[in-house]
Amino acid sequence: MTDTTPPNQERRQAEADIVSRHLPPGYTAEPDAITAEAIDTSESTPDATSSPDPQDSLRLQGGDIHREIFKIGARAKLSQRSATFAHPNIRTSSLFHPRDHISASEQRAPGGFRRQFIQQKRSRLNAATAPVTRDFVSFLALYGNFAGEDLAESEDVSIATTEDEEDAPATETRPLLGRRKSSRRPTPPGNAGTTKSFFTLLKAFIGTGIMFLPKAFKNGGILFSSITLVTVSLLSCLSFHLLLLCRRRYGGGYGELGSAIGGSRFRSLILASITLSQIGFVCSGIIFIAQNLRSFLNAVSPGPTIGIGTKSLIAIQLVVLIPLALIRDISRLGPAAMLADVFIFIGLFYIWYYDISTLATSGLHPSVELFNPRDFTLTIGSAIFTFEGIGLILPIQSSMAEPSKFPRLLYIVMVIITIIFTSVGALCYATFGYRTRVEIISNYPQTSKLVNAVQFLYSIAVLVGTPVQLFPATRIIEHKIFGDRNSGKKSAATKWKKNGFRTAITVLCGLISIVGASDLDKFVALIGAFACVPLVYIYPAFLHYKGVARSPWVKAGDLLLCAIGTGAMVYSTAVTVLTWIRE
């Protein structure tokens, strides 16, 4: 007897694992497989069943047609039971058959004769006419690899569920192999043009973070903050480039790259960072909305002030956010996200108009500093927070009809948004000086009806965009707790458990927002330093170092970027926390 595993058994087990992901659970063809393979194995092999009371696959509609597909998994189980015998396998031995020979049992599988014919004529095929995959199982493996789990996709691309298909009646028109019942789904071929991808990238980067830049410029000084933004932009471009190089070699999304290069634990680390950063974005948005609405209500109320505080406004938001958080299909939030984009750009155009006109007539505010040595570290975290869009890079590239044009398009967009970000921060700080607030719209004339309208619309824009930002974090944690196939469509208890979980996550974000509402600029800097720095600078450099880089100089550059990211994260986080505690 021997403990080594025959290569043929490993191949069968790998094929069984691939096929099992696409078959309905609880059905098997194991009895027939045992009969078919018993001649080549020991007669004393015991009969074992991997799952309690499995149903015969013949009970399914068309069971006799797809019987051979179920036998793939059954044969793998039989091989595991008989693998302890050290006798030679005559049927697959290279002494009796050529290397590319297809055995008789393989010829009996679906499409076996056609595959044998193609292999015999392979020398006549060129790159254009050769088949993409060798057999049915290889096709399923390719199908599974294309269905990557791109979590930055959940920030921008629809994540459709398969719950509607799970309860579809078993009819003759129902597909035999439906969509995979997991959190991952096949990515459709990209069809987006360059222009559409350009505006999608702009929308991905320009969000609520831009409103925190004026206070960041006040914390760092107009010169230091401008240099910081440009530096962060250049380092972000480098990190995006490294991530795209990893994608070119390994394929898949951010999480799958981590799994392919760094293992399952590194993938979990990436997903945890994405979850943490998204929750941070949501909490920052909730605080911004509460403070902005409070300023708006004070401006439009007949009395001097209103009796509603920031904490009460945060609680009121939860009444709107909890129902939106229960939506399963992110595509249904598309109109709300589009409305939010429109309101955000209206606010930006007004800011540019007012600041430029004020600076043209009154000049630079006398309190403007080039460098603020007291709070400059807060600027670093806020700048990184603003540029954090790495989760959407890979999904947008996948959506393009010509992905090869994406790198150039990305760099053009980065130049444009760097100019936009720097102009908004510098103009607002130059206009208001030391009076610059976190909710920058509150600095504008509160007696103006136009300012009141912009203030209200911008608050609504951030509010309706909050569920879109919360959606990725919810799906990641939900998948970890409930698994891939535990559908609420089949079980009312599961559905209400998921509803309760999503409600709890939303309430948790509200509680965190109440804690961080006292100093929004420090809260934003903390999220940028602790949650965003690893995603943007540390993880891409590590993935490139371990999976792509070959030259010693390139590896040294990757390690340097990792060291810079780690140092910035530790230093900025520590200083921000100490500043917050001291005040």
Secondary structure as the mmCIF struct_conf table of DSSP 4:
data_model
#
loop_
_struct_conf.conf_type_id
_struct_conf.id
_struct_conf.beg_label_comp_id
_struct_conf.beg_label_asym_id
_struct_conf.beg_label_seq_id
_struct_conf.end_label_comp_id
_struct_conf.end_label_asym_id
_struct_conf.end_label_seq_id
HELX_LH_PP_P HELX_LH_PP_P1 THR A 4 PRO A 6
HELX_RH_AL_P HELX_RH_AL_P1 PRO A 7 SER A 20
TURN_TY1_P TURN_TY1_P1 ARG A 21 HIS A 22
BEND BEND1 LEU A 23 LEU A 23
TURN_TY1_P TURN_TY1_P2 PRO A 25 GLY A 26
STRN STRN1 TYR A 27 THR A 28
HELX_RH_AL_P HELX_RH_AL_P2 GLU A 30 GLU A 37
HELX_RH_3T_P HELX_RH_3T_P1 ALA A 38 ASP A 40
BEND BEND2 THR A 41 THR A 41
TURN_TY1_P TURN_TY1_P3 GLU A 43 SER A 44
HELX_LH_PP_P HELX_LH_PP_P2 THR A 45 ASP A 47
BEND BEND3 SER A 50 ASP A 53
HELX_LH_PP_P HELX_LH_PP_P3 PRO A 54 PRO A 54
STRN STRN2 GLN A 55 ASP A 56
HELX_RH_3T_P HELX_RH_3T_P2 SER A 57 ARG A 59
BEND BEND4 LEU A 60 LEU A 60
TURN_TY1_P TURN_TY1_P4 GLN A 61 ILE A 65
BEND BEND5 HIS A 66 HIS A 66
HELX_RH_AL_P HELX_RH_AL_P3 ARG A 67 SER A 82
TURN_TY1_P TURN_TY1_P5 ALA A 83 THR A 84
TURN_TY1_P TURN_TY1_P6 ILE A 90 THR A 92
TURN_TY1_P TURN_TY1_P7 SER A 94 PHE A 96
BEND BEND6 HIS A 97 HIS A 97
TURN_TY1_P TURN_TY1_P8 ARG A 99 ASP A 100
HELX_LH_PP_P HELX_LH_PP_P4 HIS A 101 SER A 103
HELX_RH_AL_P HELX_RH_AL_P4 ALA A 104 ARG A 108
BEND BEND7 ALA A 109 ALA A 109
TURN_TY1_P TURN_TY1_P9 PRO A 110 GLY A 111
HELX_RH_AL_P HELX_RH_AL_P5 GLY A 112 GLN A 120
TURN_TY1_P TURN_TY1_P10 LYS A 121 LYS A 121
HELX_RH_3T_P HELX_RH_3T_P3 ARG A 122 ARG A 124
TURN_TY1_P TURN_TY1_P11 ALA A 127 THR A 129
BEND BEND8 ALA A 130 ALA A 130
BEND BEND9 VAL A 132 ASP A 135
HELX_RH_AL_P HELX_RH_AL_P6 PHE A 136 PHE A 146
BEND BEND10 ALA A 147 ALA A 147
TURN_TY1_P TURN_TY1_P12 LEU A 151 LEU A 151
HELX_RH_3T_P HELX_RH_3T_P4 ALA A 152 GLU A 155
TURN_TY1_P TURN_TY1_P13 ASP A 156 ASP A 156
BEND BEND11 VAL A 157 VAL A 157
BEND BEND12 THR A 162 THR A 162
HELX_RH_AL_P HELX_RH_AL_P7 GLU A 163 GLU A 166
TURN_TY1_P TURN_TY1_P14 ASP A 167 ASP A 167
TURN_TY1_P TURN_TY1_P15 GLU A 172 THR A 173
BEND BEND13 ARG A 174 ARG A 174
BEND BEND14 LEU A 176 LEU A 177
BEND BEND15 ARG A 179 ARG A 179
BEND BEND16 LYS A 181 SER A 183
HELX_LH_PP_P HELX_LH_PP_P5 PRO A 186 GLY A 190
STRN STRN3 ALA A 192 ALA A 192
HELX_RH_AL_P HELX_RH_AL_P8 THR A 194 PHE A 205
BEND BEND17 GLY A 207 GLY A 207
HELX_RH_3T_P HELX_RH_3T_P5 THR A 208 PHE A 212
HELX_RH_AL_P HELX_RH_AL_P9 LEU A 213 GLY A 220
HELX_RH_AL_P HELX_RH_AL_P10 ILE A 222 TYR A 250
BEND BEND18 GLY A 252 GLY A 252
HELX_RH_AL_P HELX_RH_AL_P11 TYR A 254 GLY A 262
HELX_RH_AL_P HELX_RH_AL_P12 SER A 264 VAL A 300
BEND BEND19 SER A 301 PRO A 304
BEND BEND20 GLY A 307 GLY A 307
HELX_RH_AL_P HELX_RH_AL_P13 THR A 310 ALA A 325
TURN_TY1_P TURN_TY1_P16 LEU A 326 LEU A 326
BEND BEND21 ARG A 328 ARG A 328
HELX_RH_3T_P HELX_RH_3T_P6 ILE A 330 LEU A 333
HELX_RH_AL_P HELX_RH_AL_P14 GLY A 334 SER A 362
BEND BEND22 LEU A 364 LEU A 364
TURN_TY1_P TURN_TY1_P17 PRO A 366 SER A 367
BEND BEND23 LEU A 370 LEU A 370
TURN_TY1_P TURN_TY1_P18 PRO A 373 ASP A 375
HELX_RH_AL_P HELX_RH_AL_P15 PHE A 376 PHE A 387
HELX_RH_3T_P HELX_RH_3T_P7 ILE A 390 LEU A 392
HELX_RH_AL_P HELX_RH_AL_P16 ILE A 393 SER A 398
TURN_TY1_P TURN_TY1_P19 SER A 399 SER A 399
STRN STRN4 MET A 400 MET A 400
BEND BEND24 ALA A 401 ALA A 401
HELX_RH_3T_P HELX_RH_3T_P8 PRO A 403 LYS A 405
HELX_RH_AL_P HELX_RH_AL_P17 PHE A 406 PHE A 432
HELX_RH_3T_P HELX_RH_3T_P9 GLY A 433 ARG A 435
BEND BEND25 VAL A 438 GLU A 439
HELX_RH_3T_P HELX_RH_3T_P10 ILE A 440 ASN A 443
BEND BEND26 TYR A 444 TYR A 444
TURN_TY1_P TURN_TY1_P20 GLN A 446 THR A 447
HELX_RH_AL_P HELX_RH_AL_P18 LYS A 449 PHE A 482
BEND BEND27 ASP A 484 ARG A 485
TURN_TY1_P TURN_TY1_P21 GLY A 488 LYS A 490
HELX_RH_AL_P HELX_RH_AL_P19 ALA A 492 GLY A 516
TURN_TY1_P TURN_TY1_P22 ALA A 517 SER A 518
HELX_RH_AL_P HELX_RH_AL_P20 LEU A 520 ILE A 527
HELX_RH_PI_P HELX_RH_PI_P1 GLY A 528 CYS A 532
HELX_RH_AL_P HELX_RH_AL_P21 VAL A 533 VAL A 533
HELX_RH_PI_P HELX_RH_PI_P2 PRO A 534 ILE A 538
HELX_RH_AL_P HELX_RH_AL_P22 TYR A 539 GLY A 547
TURN_TY1_P TURN_TY1_P23 VAL A 548 VAL A 548
BEND BEND28 SER A 551 SER A 551
HELX_RH_AL_P HELX_RH_AL_P23 PRO A 552 ARG A 582
#
